[in-house]
């Protein structure tokens, strides 16, 4: 499934949540981001006003991103593509960009590292609805990004 997102037309709040109480009183929260919302958060993580086209093709376990960026000179566009894998990193969302190319040349690792960090922040911010929650699982499918969160409550802390 392919979605096109204009960098300036970002969608907000396209996240649904489901809350369940565990036997110990803690909470299990599942947040689900739509494909449009994932594309919007990736665009926010890129944070480049010269990006005039961004497409996200979500697969089972990863996403492929294609972008067009207007050149600084204003003449022509650059084509950018990369793969995005998501994972849990010490209770937070981690992003790993691989196969990153700019006009078919490898993108410098320093830029990839910045995009990894910024995308993780934006996607986690959209999915995390309780500031005291800890990410325990993440799943990317062809239609949605699902994040599972654990929240300790006064009852579960004993």
N, CA, C and O atoms as a DFTB+ gen file, in Angstrom:
632 C
 N C O
     1  1       0.852      -1.170       0.000
     2  2       0.000       0.000       0.000
     3  2       0.900       1.236       0.000
     4  3       1.848       1.314       0.781
     5  1       0.612       2.178      -0.853
     6  2       1.465       3.349      -1.030
     7  2       0.670       4.586      -0.685
     8  3      -0.475       4.739      -1.109
     9  1       1.288       5.479       0.096
    10  2       0.641       6.744       0.447
    11  2       1.596       7.871       0.125
    12  3       2.793       7.770       0.394
    13  1       1.083       8.934      -0.445
    14  2       1.891      10.095      -0.762
    15  2       1.573      11.183       0.239
    16  3       0.409      11.448       0.539
    17  1       2.620      11.815       0.756
    18  2       2.443      12.854       1.757
    19  2       3.221      14.075       1.312
    20  3       4.437      13.996       1.136
    21  1       2.569      15.176       1.130
    22  2       3.281      16.425       0.871
    23  2       3.896      16.874       2.178
    24  3       3.239      16.844       3.219
    25  1       5.140      17.286       2.136
    26  2       5.849      17.641       3.366
    27  2       5.154      18.749       4.141
    28  3       5.245      18.798       5.368
    29  1       4.471      19.627       3.449
    30  2       3.818      20.736       4.134
    31  2       2.402      20.406       4.573
    32  3       1.793      21.197       5.293
    33  1       1.867      19.290       4.173
    34  2       0.495      18.926       4.527
    35  2       0.506      17.754       5.494
    36  3      -0.002      16.678       5.178
    37  1       1.074      17.955       6.653
    38  2       1.225      16.889       7.617
    39  2      -0.073      16.645       8.379
    40  3      -0.766      17.585       8.769
    41  1      -0.385      15.393       8.581
    42  2      -1.574      15.031       9.338
    43  2      -1.206      14.855      10.797
    44  3      -0.094      14.431      11.113
    45  1      -2.128      15.175      11.687
    46  2      -1.873      15.018      13.113
    47  2      -2.999      14.212      13.738
    48  3      -4.139      14.254      13.277
    49  1      -2.668      13.481      14.789
    50  2      -3.682      12.798      15.553
    51  2      -4.283      11.580      14.889
    52  3      -5.381      11.174      15.269
    53  1      -3.634      10.986      13.934
    54  2      -4.164       9.804      13.267
    55  2      -3.700       8.560      14.015
    56  3      -3.052       7.683      13.444
    57  1      -4.038       8.496      15.288
    58  2      -3.600       7.411      16.151
    59  2      -4.791       6.948      16.981
    60  3      -5.505       7.766      17.560
    61  1      -5.002       5.638      17.036
    62  2      -6.038       5.102      17.914
    63  2      -5.354       4.360      19.051
    64  3      -4.245       3.847      18.897
    65  1      -6.033       4.310      20.204
    66  2      -5.448       3.613      21.345
    67  2      -6.455       2.645      21.943
    68  3      -7.668       2.827      21.836
    69  1      -5.915       1.614      22.572
    70  2      -6.705       0.624      23.291
    71  2      -6.007       0.415      24.625
    72  3      -4.803       0.160      24.667
    73  1      -6.765       0.524      25.726
    74  2      -6.183       0.403      27.068
    75  2      -6.806      -0.792      27.785
    76  3      -8.027      -0.952      27.805
    77  1      -5.954      -1.623      28.371
    78  2      -6.419      -2.751      29.167
    79  2      -5.672      -2.764      30.492
    80  3      -4.486      -2.440      30.555
    81  1      -6.385      -3.144      31.555
    82  2      -5.771      -3.259      32.878
    83  2      -5.289      -4.696      33.058
    84  3      -6.041      -5.643      32.830
    85  1      -4.032      -4.850      33.469
    86  2      -3.460      -6.160      33.757
    87  2      -3.885      -6.612      35.145
    88  3      -4.371      -5.807      35.939
    89  1      -3.704      -7.897      35.444
    90  2      -4.087      -8.453      36.748
    91  2      -3.400      -7.740      37.912
    92  3      -3.977      -7.628      38.993
    93  1      -2.161      -7.254      37.701
    94  2      -1.427      -6.578      38.770
    95  2      -1.799      -5.100      38.910
    96  3      -1.250      -4.402      39.763
    97  1      -2.729      -4.620      38.076
    98  2      -3.162      -3.220      38.142
    99  2      -2.445      -2.307      37.159
   100  3      -2.874      -1.174      36.943
   101  1      -1.365      -2.784      36.564
   102  2      -0.676      -1.972      35.559
   103  2      -1.534      -1.915      34.293
   104  3      -2.500      -2.664      34.149
   105  1      -1.168      -1.027      33.394
   106  2      -1.935      -0.861      32.164
   107  2      -1.134      -1.320      30.962
   108  3       0.083      -1.148      30.898
   109  1      -1.838      -1.903      30.016
   110  2      -1.273      -2.272      28.722
   111  2      -1.962      -1.367      27.703
   112  3      -3.183      -1.416      27.550
   113  1      -1.183      -0.544      27.010
   114  2      -1.746       0.388      26.040
   115  2      -1.226       0.022      24.660
   116  3      -0.027      -0.169      24.453
   117  1      -2.160      -0.069      23.724
   118  2      -1.781      -0.323      22.336
   119  2      -2.160       0.906      21.530
   120  3      -3.319       1.321      21.520
   121  1      -1.175       1.487      20.853
   122  2      -1.459       2.620      19.966
   123  2      -1.205       2.174      18.533
   124  3      -0.234       1.477      18.238
   125  1      -2.107       2.595      17.654
   126  2      -2.037       2.196      16.253
   127  2      -2.002       3.456      15.401
   128  3      -2.910       4.284      15.466
   129  1      -0.959       3.595      14.611
   130  2      -0.827       4.713      13.686
   131  2      -1.149       4.234      12.276
   132  3      -0.688       3.179      11.842
   133  1      -1.934       5.013      11.582
   134  2      -2.267       4.698      10.198
   135  2      -1.053       4.907       9.299
   136  3      -0.055       5.500       9.708
   137  1      -1.153       4.422       8.095
   138  2      -0.071       4.615       7.124
   139  2       0.145       6.107       6.856
   140  3       1.282       6.557       6.717
   141  1      -0.952       6.873       6.783
   142  2      -0.821       8.323       6.574
   143  2      -0.066       8.977       7.715
   144  3       0.792       9.831       7.494
   145  1      -0.390       8.572       8.937
   146  2       0.273       9.149      10.102
   147  2       1.760       8.792      10.134
   148  3       2.594       9.631      10.474
   149  1       2.088       7.561       9.783
   150  2       3.500       7.149       9.722
   151  2       4.240       8.016       8.708
   152  3       5.344       8.486       8.985
   153  1       3.647       8.232       7.542
   154  2       4.271       9.091       6.531
   155  2       4.468      10.505       7.029
   156  3       5.504      11.120       6.773
   157  1       3.477      11.029       7.741
   158  2       3.578      12.384       8.289
   159  2       4.707      12.499       9.301
   160  3       5.461      13.472       9.291
   161  1       4.823      11.508      10.171
   162  2       5.865      11.549      11.197
   163  2       7.254      11.365      10.579
   164  3       8.219      11.964      11.053
   165  1       7.367      10.562       9.548
   166  2       8.649      10.428       8.842
   167  2       9.016      11.765       8.204
   168  3      10.172      12.185       8.261
   169  1       8.041      12.432       7.600
   170  2       8.300      13.752       7.001
   171  2       8.757      14.748       8.065
   172  3       9.663      15.543       7.813
   173  1       8.147      14.717       9.244
   174  2       8.581      15.596      10.334
   175  2      10.014      15.284      10.747
   176  3      10.796      16.189      11.037
   177  1      10.353      13.995      10.771
   178  2      11.716      13.604      11.133
   179  2      12.740      14.049      10.109
   180  3      13.869      14.385      10.466
   181  1      12.359      14.057       8.836
   182  2      13.248      14.540       7.771
   183  2      13.432      16.049       7.904
   184  3      14.542      16.556       7.743
   185  1      12.361      16.760       8.194
   186  2      12.386      18.201       8.478
   187  2      13.162      18.990       7.422
   188  3      14.125      19.690       7.733
   189  1      12.725      18.862       6.178
   190  2      13.373      19.566       5.077
   191  2      12.287      20.216       4.221
   192  3      11.541      19.511       3.541
   193  1      12.184      21.553       4.243
   194  2      11.123      22.221       3.486
   195  2      11.263      22.060       1.968
   196  3      10.325      22.363       1.230
   197  1      12.400      21.595       1.504
   198  2      12.587      21.416       0.060
   199  2      12.099      20.045      -0.429
   200  3      12.126      19.764      -1.627
   201  1      11.656      19.200       0.503
   202  2      11.068      17.923       0.106
   203  2       9.653      18.217      -0.384
   204  3       8.808      18.690       0.375
   205  1       9.406      17.930      -1.670
   206  2       8.091      18.218      -2.230
   207  2       7.277      16.958      -2.509
   208  3       6.135      17.041      -2.961
   209  1       7.859      15.800      -2.243
   210  2       7.163      14.533      -2.436
   211  2       7.773      13.518      -1.491
   212  3       8.995      13.389      -1.411
   213  1       6.919      12.796      -0.773
   214  2       7.387      11.737       0.106
   215  2       6.364      10.610       0.047
   216  3       5.182      10.840       0.302
   217  1       6.792       9.408      -0.283
   218  2       5.910       8.241      -0.339
   219  2       6.455       7.170       0.594
   220  3       7.655       6.895       0.616
   221  1       5.554       6.574       1.363
   222  2       5.909       5.490       2.271
   223  2       5.173       4.241       1.819
   224  3       3.951       4.249       1.674
   225  1       5.918       3.173       1.598
   226  2       5.338       1.881       1.238
   227  2       5.608       0.934       2.397
   228  3       6.707       0.397       2.537
   229  1       4.583       0.735       3.230
   230  2       4.752      -0.104       4.413
   231  2       4.667      -1.577       4.034
   232  3       3.805      -1.997       3.262
   233  1       5.587      -2.342       4.601
   234  2       5.664      -3.788       4.387
   235  2       5.562      -4.462       5.745
   236  3       5.463      -3.786       6.769
   237  1       5.584      -5.785       5.761
   238  2       5.608      -6.513       7.025
   239  2       6.993      -6.350       7.655
   240  3       7.962      -6.944       7.183
   241  1       7.090      -5.547       8.719
   242  2       8.332      -5.390       9.464
   243  2       9.210      -4.218       9.063
   244  3      10.180      -3.925       9.762
   245  1       8.909      -3.540       7.970
   246  2       9.730      -2.411       7.544
   247  2       8.926      -1.521       6.599
   248  3       7.825      -1.877       6.181
   249  1       9.484      -0.371       6.271
   250  2       8.858       0.534       5.309
   251  2       9.913       1.011       4.322
   252  3      11.085       1.158       4.670
   253  1       9.485       1.250       3.097
   254  2      10.346       1.833       2.077
   255  2       9.889       3.269       1.849
   256  3       8.696       3.535       1.706
   257  1      10.848       4.192       1.816
   258  2      10.539       5.608       1.653
   259  2      11.201       6.112       0.382
   260  3      12.381       5.863       0.136
   261  1      10.423       6.822      -0.418
   262  2      10.924       7.505      -1.609
   263  2      10.582       8.979      -1.464
   264  3       9.476       9.337      -1.060
   265  1      11.552       9.834      -1.803
   266  2      11.340      11.278      -1.702
   267  2      11.916      11.969      -2.916
   268  3      12.832      11.474      -3.573
   269  1      11.348      13.136      -3.194
   270  2      11.948      14.063      -4.146
   271  2      12.187      15.355      -3.399
   272  3      11.331      15.833      -2.655
   273  1      13.371      15.915      -3.609
   274  2      13.771      17.143      -2.926
   275  2      14.231      18.143      -3.973
   276  3      15.078      17.836      -4.813
   277  1      13.665      19.345      -3.914
   278  2      14.105      20.400      -4.822
   279  2      15.551      20.763      -4.491
   280  3      15.910      20.936      -3.326
   281  1      16.356      20.872      -5.513
   282  2      17.771      21.218      -5.306
   283  2      17.901      22.639      -4.773
   284  3      17.048      23.491      -5.022
   285  1      18.984      22.881      -4.034
   286  2      19.239      24.211      -3.461
   287  2      19.269      25.285      -4.546
   288  3      18.875      26.427      -4.308
   289  1      19.732      24.918      -5.721
   290  2      19.798      25.873      -6.830
   291  2      18.419      26.198      -7.389
   292  3      18.250      27.176      -8.119
   293  1      17.426      25.364      -7.039
   294  2      16.080      25.550      -7.563
   295  2      15.881      24.934      -8.932
   296  3      14.786      24.993      -9.492
   297  1      16.940      24.338      -9.478
   298  2      16.855      23.730     -10.809
   299  2      16.944      22.214     -10.646
   300  3      18.006      21.682     -10.324
   301  1      15.835      21.525     -10.867
   302  2      15.817      20.073     -10.788
   303  2      15.524      19.556      -9.385
   304  3      15.376      20.316      -8.429
   305  1      15.445      18.215      -9.304
   306  2      15.168      17.553      -8.031
   307  2      16.170      16.433      -7.801
   308  3      16.758      15.890      -8.737
   309  1      16.344      16.108      -6.533
   310  2      17.139      14.956      -6.133
   311  2      16.178      13.848      -5.724
   312  3      15.144      14.115      -5.112
   313  1      16.513      12.615      -6.057
   314  2      15.726      11.454      -5.663
   315  2      16.409      10.771      -4.488
   316  3      17.601      10.465      -4.532
   317  1      15.636      10.542      -3.443
   318  2      16.153       9.957      -2.205
   319  2      15.296       8.741      -1.876
   320  3      14.070       8.796      -1.976
   321  1      15.941       7.643      -1.482
   322  2      15.213       6.433      -1.110
   323  2      15.946       5.742       0.031
   324  3      17.173       5.786       0.119
   325  1      15.162       5.095       0.915
   326  2      15.767       4.328       2.001
   327  2      14.750       3.371       2.609
   328  3      13.545       3.480       2.380
   329  1      15.270       2.435       3.387
   330  2      14.466       1.463       4.127
   331  2      14.464       1.875       5.589
   332  3      15.480       2.326       6.117
   333  1      13.308       1.716       6.246
   334  2      13.166       2.041       7.664
   335  2      12.744       0.787       8.426
   336  3      11.720       0.178       8.117
   337  1      13.543       0.409       9.423
   338  2      13.189      -0.672      10.350
   339  2      12.990      -0.061      11.723
   340  3      13.718       0.852      12.113
   341  1      12.004      -0.562      12.458
   342  2      11.695      -0.051      13.792
   343  2      11.944      -1.148      14.814
   344  3      11.775      -2.332      14.522
   345  1      12.353      -0.742      16.030
   346  2      12.641      -1.702      17.085
   347  2      12.486      -1.024      18.439
   348  3      12.427       0.202      18.526
   349  1      12.420      -1.834      19.497
   350  2      12.368      -1.322      20.857
   351  2      13.798      -1.195      21.363
   352  3      14.590      -2.131      21.260
   353  1      14.121      -0.020      21.915
   354  2      15.449       0.263      22.431
   355  2      15.313       0.806      23.854
   356  3      15.064       1.996      24.049
   357  1      15.478      -0.074      24.847
   358  2      15.434       0.326      26.259
   359  2      14.152       1.111      26.591
   360  3      14.209       2.164      27.226
   361  1      13.010       0.590      26.157
   362  2      11.727       1.205      26.465
   363  2      11.320       2.335      25.544
   364  3      10.291       2.974      25.763
   365  1      12.108       2.589      24.521
   366  2      11.804       3.656      23.556
   367  2      11.837       3.077      22.145
   368  3      12.311       1.963      21.923
   369  1      11.328       3.850      21.206
   370  2      11.328       3.433      19.809
   371  2      12.682       3.727      19.175
   372  3      13.228       4.820      19.327
   373  1      13.207       2.753      18.475
   374  2      14.435       2.933      17.720
   375  2      14.143       2.839      16.237
   376  3      13.249       2.104      15.817
   377  1      14.899       3.585      15.445
   378  2      14.762       3.571      13.990
   379  2      16.121       3.255      13.387
   380  3      17.146       3.780      13.819
   381  1      16.112       2.396      12.393
   382  2      17.334       2.082      11.657
   383  2      17.068       2.261      10.170
   384  3      16.291       1.520       9.568
   385  1      17.726       3.255       9.591
   386  2      17.620       3.499       8.154
   387  2      18.769       2.782       7.471
   388  3      19.928       2.919       7.864
   389  1      18.433       2.016       6.445
   390  2      19.446       1.315       5.650
   391  2      19.135       1.531       4.173
   392  3      18.091       2.078       3.816
   393  1      20.045       1.099       3.336
   394  2      19.877       1.197       1.880
   395  2      19.547       2.630       1.452
   396  3      18.775       2.843       0.517
   397  1      20.137       3.607       2.143
   398  2      19.842       5.022       1.901
   399  2      20.682       5.563       0.745
   400  3      21.912       5.539       0.777
   401  1      19.970       6.057      -0.286
   402  2      20.657       6.606      -1.462
   403  2      20.071       7.963      -1.842
   404  3      18.878       8.220      -1.685
   405  1      20.958       8.820      -2.349
   406  2      20.614      10.160      -2.833
   407  2      21.081      10.198      -4.283
   408  3      22.284      10.225      -4.543
   409  1      20.143      10.199      -5.232
   410  2      20.485      10.088      -6.651
   411  2      21.386       8.881      -6.898
   412  3      22.354       8.957      -7.655
   413  1      21.057       7.787      -6.261
   414  2      21.730       6.495      -6.369
   415  2      23.117       6.435      -5.741
   416  3      23.829       5.446      -5.912
   417  1      23.513       7.490      -5.010
   418  2      24.768       7.480      -4.255
   419  2      24.445       7.317      -2.777
   420  3      23.422       7.822      -2.316
   421  1      25.300       6.618      -2.018
   422  2      25.027       6.430      -0.584
   423  2      24.910       7.774       0.156
   424  3      25.673       8.709      -0.087
   425  1      23.941       7.834       1.055
   426  2      23.759       9.029       1.888
   427  2      24.768       8.953       3.032
   428  3      24.925       7.888       3.630
   429  1      25.460      10.055       3.356
   430  2      26.437      10.032       4.452
   431  2      25.809       9.555       5.768
   432  3      24.692       9.940       6.116
   433  1      26.547       8.717       6.483
   434  2      26.053       8.127       7.723
   435  2      25.661       9.193       8.749
   436  3      24.744       8.975       9.540
   437  1      26.343      10.341       8.745
   438  2      26.010      11.406       9.694
   439  2      24.573      11.882       9.494
   440  3      23.872      12.138      10.473
   441  1      24.125      12.004       8.254
   442  2      22.753      12.418       7.965
   443  2      21.771      11.301       8.323
   444  3      20.703      11.564       8.877
   445  1      22.129      10.067       8.011
   446  2      21.279       8.924       8.354
   447  2      21.085       8.857       9.873
   448  3      19.975       8.603      10.341
   449  1      22.147       9.080      10.640
   450  2      22.052       9.060      12.105
   451  2      21.078      10.123      12.616
   452  3      20.303       9.866      13.536
   453  1      21.120      11.307      12.022
   454  2      20.189      12.379      12.415
   455  2      18.764      11.964      12.091
   456  3      17.870      12.116      12.923
   457  1      18.542      11.445      10.897
   458  2      17.192      11.013      10.512
   459  2      16.700       9.888      11.407
   460  3      15.528       9.875      11.783
   461  1      17.579       8.929      11.763
   462  2      17.191       7.844      12.677
   463  2      16.638       8.420      13.978
   464  3      15.565       8.032      14.438
   465  1      17.381       9.342      14.554
   466  2      16.991       9.926      15.845
   467  2      15.707      10.737      15.734
   468  3      14.803      10.593      16.558
   469  1      15.628      11.585      14.720
   470  2      14.459      12.453      14.579
   471  2      13.191      11.660      14.266
   472  3      12.127      11.968      14.803
   473  1      13.284      10.653      13.413
   474  2      12.115       9.834      13.103
   475  2      11.644       9.068      14.325
   476  3      10.441       8.955      14.563
   477  1      12.585       8.539      15.105
   478  2      12.212       7.819      16.325
   479  2      11.452       8.739      17.277
   480  3      10.436       8.342      17.848
   481  1      11.939       9.962      17.448
   482  2      11.280      10.925      18.339
   483  2       9.867      11.224      17.846
   484  3       8.921      11.191      18.633
   485  1       9.713      11.513      16.561
   486  2       8.399      11.882      16.018
   487  2       7.412      10.719      16.069
   488  3       6.264      10.910      16.471
   489  1       7.831       9.524      15.672
   490  2       6.931       8.378      15.703
   491  2       6.552       8.006      17.133
   492  3       5.395       7.685      17.404
   493  1       7.524       8.048      18.054
   494  2       7.211       7.738      19.453
   495  2       6.269       8.776      20.042
   496  3       5.336       8.425      20.764
   497  1       6.498      10.035      19.746
   498  2       5.645      11.110      20.262
   499  2       4.197      10.908      19.803
   500  3       3.262      11.118      20.576
   501  1       4.020      10.506      18.559
   502  2       2.666      10.298      18.039
   503  2       1.992       9.090      18.687
   504  3       0.778       9.100      18.888
   505  1       2.756       8.054      19.014
   506  2       2.172       6.837      19.579
   507  2       2.092       6.788      21.082
   508  3       1.284       6.040      21.632
   509  1       2.917       7.572      21.768
   510  2       2.993       7.518      23.235
   511  2       1.984       8.492      23.834
   512  3       2.147       9.708      23.736
   513  1       0.952       7.952      24.447
   514  2      -0.114       8.796      24.977
   515  2      -0.017       8.978      26.488
   516  3      -0.769       9.771      27.053
   517  1       0.872       8.278      27.146
   518  2       1.077       8.431      28.589
   519  2       2.565       8.665      28.825
   520  3       3.390       7.838      28.436
   521  1       2.919       9.791      29.461
   522  2       4.349      10.104      29.623
   523  2       5.107       9.097      30.491
   524  3       6.336       9.036      30.433
   525  1       4.392       8.313      31.289
   526  2       5.045       7.331      32.157
   527  2       5.082       5.931      31.551
   528  3       5.417       4.966      32.238
   529  1       4.743       5.817      30.281
   530  2       4.693       4.501      29.655
   531  2       6.064       4.094      29.124
   532  3       6.916       4.929      28.822
   533  1       6.241       2.784      29.023
   534  2       7.460       2.186      28.500
   535  2       7.089       1.339      27.292
   536  3       6.183       0.510      27.370
   537  1       7.781       1.539      26.177
   538  2       7.513       0.759      24.980
   539  2       8.011      -0.669      25.182
   540  3       9.153      -0.887      25.586
   541  1       7.141      -1.642      24.897
   542  2       7.535      -3.040      25.060
   543  2       7.514      -3.827      23.752
   544  3       8.149      -4.877      23.652
   545  1       6.784      -3.324      22.742
   546  2       6.742      -4.030      21.461
   547  2       6.366      -3.058      20.351
   548  3       5.655      -2.080      20.579
   549  1       6.851      -3.340      19.155
   550  2       6.512      -2.539      17.982
   551  2       6.338      -3.485      16.798
   552  3       7.104      -4.432      16.625
   553  1       5.316      -3.212      15.989
   554  2       5.053      -4.041      14.812
   555  2       4.618      -3.145      13.656
   556  3       3.695      -2.342      13.784
   557  1       5.292      -3.299      12.547
   558  2       4.938      -2.564      11.338
   559  2       4.345      -3.554      10.344
   560  3       4.970      -4.560      10.008
   561  1       3.131      -3.260       9.874
   562  2       2.472      -4.112       8.889
   563  2       2.235      -3.303       7.622
   564  3       2.673      -2.156       7.526
   565  1       1.558      -3.882       6.668
   566  2       1.283      -3.178       5.421
   567  2       0.276      -2.049       5.592
   568  3       0.141      -1.196       4.715
   569  1      -0.438      -2.041       6.730
   570  2      -1.495      -1.038       6.925
   571  2      -1.321      -0.155       8.148
   572  3      -1.947       0.902       8.227
   573  1      -0.483      -0.556       9.113
   574  2      -0.406       0.223      10.356
   575  2       0.887      -0.042      11.110
   576  3       1.553      -1.061      10.925
   577  1       1.213       0.917      11.965
   578  2       2.289       0.766      12.942
   579  2       1.622       0.588      14.294
   580  3       0.868       1.458      14.730
   581  1       1.889      -0.526      14.964
   582  2       1.310      -0.805      16.276
   583  2       2.420      -0.783      17.310
   584  3       3.448      -1.444      17.156
   585  1       2.194      -0.007      18.377
   586  2       3.147       0.062      19.485
   587  2       2.432      -0.373      20.757
   588  3       1.316       0.069      21.029
   589  1       3.078      -1.242      21.538
   590  2       2.542      -1.687      22.825
   591  2       3.332      -1.035      23.939
   592  3       4.563      -1.053      23.944
   593  1       2.600      -0.453      24.891
   594  2       3.195       0.279      25.999
   595  2       2.781      -0.353      27.319
   596  3       1.687      -0.907      27.429
   597  1       3.654      -0.273      28.323
   598  2       3.346      -0.735      29.676
   599  2       3.402       0.477      30.602
   600  3       4.340       1.273      30.553
   601  1       2.365       0.602      31.458
   602  2       2.316       1.721      32.392
   603  2       2.119       1.159      33.800
   604  3       1.135       0.473      34.077
   605  1       3.066       1.462      34.678
   606  2       2.912       1.106      36.088
   607  2       1.955       2.102      36.736
   608  3       2.026       3.304      36.478
   609  1       1.056       1.589      37.584
   610  2       0.113       2.432      38.319
   611  2       0.427       2.343      39.813
   612  3       1.257       1.533      40.225
   613  1      -0.215       3.151      40.602
   614  2      -0.030       3.084      42.055
   615  2      -0.369       1.678      42.550
   616  3       0.316       1.128      43.412
   617  1      -1.428       1.113      41.994
   618  2      -1.852      -0.245      42.380
   619  2      -0.788      -1.276      42.038
   620  3      -0.503      -2.148      42.859
   621  1      -0.193      -1.206      40.853
   622  2       0.794      -2.204      40.441
   623  2       2.136      -2.027      41.149
   624  3       2.917      -2.971      41.266
   625  1       2.394      -0.797      41.621
   626  2       3.643      -0.551      42.352
   627  2       3.581      -1.083      43.777
   628  3       4.596      -1.220      44.460
   629  1       2.349      -1.379      44.204
   630  2       2.160      -1.989      45.521
   631  2       2.175      -1.022      46.587
   632  3       2.028      -1.387      47.753
